[in-house]
Amino acid sequence: MSEILDRPPLAETPGNPAPENLLGGFIETSDRVRIRYAVAKVTGASRGTVLLLQGRNEAIEKYFETIGDLNDRGFSVVTFDWRGQGGSERPLRRSPFGHVKHIGQYLIDLECVLQDVVLPDSRGPYTILGHSMGGLIALHASSRHANTIERLVLLAPLIDFASSLPSLRTLSRVATAARWLGLSTRPVRRSIPSRLPNPADNPLTSDPHRYQRNRLLAEHAPELFVGSPTVAWLAAMTRAMRRLDDSSEIAALSVPTLIVTAGADQVVSSAAAERLAYRMRCGSALTIPLARHELMQEADRFREQALEAFDAYVGNPALVAA
């Protein structure tokens, strides 16, 4: 059941206005979680619809600029906040931590938006553009939506963490053991820094303007964001990542997929993402040298490469009247 509003409640900050055509509201999933979504349709001819899947600890507001860019390229856009972050319902109501029990809960969110928002009122063809955690979820959802989604474009997808961290196997075992010990809702880190790093030192973007824009958003609307992930979140994500190393899981991935990695990524492993692309029968990979993790928040010289790669991969099907 969806609640359609003329305009969803949005946090606008100086330098980050919402697109004028952005509509949306809230929708309830099959397990009764309230999800905030937004839709921005193009006027005139359409090249199809992009389902924009955010990463961990992101919100609709962070993608205002990207939504506008995709509209300018002829694509309508649908996006939403995953349960537990942004303006969607939190499973841990009085906790500042990012929590989910298993990846299946995120798949329910995606299924709900796809079936109740995208398909009834948005023109195809349908493409998923997923960032980081959104890319991981898109891969696990692709086999069940292979008849609906025509392309996946995954930006710095979460296939493994950066190499400086313990191995994925070790993280998964430790997190799973901690969950069985009853520590599911405990944070992975006891605290998070009270101050964000300087633009030059942060691992997310080299662009000082976009970094400051996102920083102002976090200061203006802290309720949209979360702190450390919980033990259950880590157990769920590491298990999902490990499954993508299984040959039978990879063989089930049939939607044509472009994986775009950031050459200077310190958050996720670009090498792991590239290996997955090479093992997929329908996958390909592209690296943007020197770029940091958040490609849609990066400097123009990196960001434009990612957008051009998306445009070229999706192609230019015959325009259909809106």
C-alpha positions, 0 to 999 in steps of 0.5 A: 500500500502506497501513500502518494504525496505531491512532494515527499518531505525533503531536506533542501540545503543551500546549493542542493535544491530538490529537482522541481519535478521530484514527487513521491511519498511513502510505501509499505512493504510486505513486512510492514516497513515504511519506505520513503521514495521519490520519482522524477519523470522526464518531460517529452520523449523518454529513454526509459527509467533508472532505478537508483539504488543508494549505498549504506548511510545515504538518502534521497537528498544526496542524489538530487544532482544525479537525478537532475543529470539523468533527467537531462539525459532523457531518463526518468528516475525512481529512488528510495531510502533503504529501511533503517536510513534516510527517511524510511522506517528504522528497525531500531527505533531509538538507536543511531546504528545502521541495522538489518537482519539479512539481505533479504530485507533489502530485497523486500524493499527493492521488490516493493518499489519495483512492483508498486512504484516503477512498473505501474507508472514508469516507462521502460526500458528499466535500468538499475544504477547502484552504488556500493551496497546498492550494487551488492543488493542489485546483484542478488536481486537480478536473477529474480528480475531478469525479465524486467531489468535490462541493464545493471550499472554498478558504481564501486559495488560492495563485493569486498571491503578494502584490502586494508581490512581483515579478510572477508572470511574472517569478518564473516565468521567473527560477525556470525559468531557475535550474532549467535552470542546475542550481540546482533544490535551492537555496533561494529564500532563503539564510536564514530568521529565527531568531526568529519575529515578534511576534504583532502583526507576523506576517502569518499570524494576529492571534490571539496564543493560536493564534500561540503554540500554533503557535510551541510546536509548531514548537519542540517538533517542528521536524522537522515543518517546513521552511525556505525553498522550493527553486528547483524548488518556486518554478518548479513553483508559479509555473507552476501558478499561471500556468496558472490564468490560461488560459481553457481551464484555467479552463473545465475547472474544473467542481466547484462552488467557494467561494473565501474570501479574507482581507481583510488577506492579505499572503502571497497575492493576494486580488485574484487569487483573486477574479478567478479565482472570477469567471471560473469558471463554477462559482465564487464568492468571499467576503472576510472583512475584516481577516483575515490569511492563515491563516483556520483559525488566526485569531481567533474573529471571523474563523475562525467566519466562515470555518467558517460560510461552509464550512457554508453552502456545503456545505449540509446534505444528509440525514443518513445513519446512520454 
